[in-house]
């Protein structure tokens, strides 16, 4: 009955006290304080398209990888 969701985020178990399962990918990204246009999300091995975040459920124990895009620079 708790208001918390535990997922494996980038390989580390993480408790989100402000979320309860099922939550949305959108809600998780917001809870992390990230800008949606700067991250890519993989849920249990599948890339979740940005347009599908609001309708994609995140459940207890899901494995989530969040990749941050960093702008600027060029390869040498």
Beta strands, then each sheet from edge to edge (+ up, - down):
strand 1: 5-9
strand 2: 12-16
strand 3: 23-24
strand 4: 39-43
strand 5: 46-48
strand 6: 57-58
strand 7: 63-68
sheet 1: 2+ 1- 7- 4+ 5-
sheet 2: 3+ 6-
end
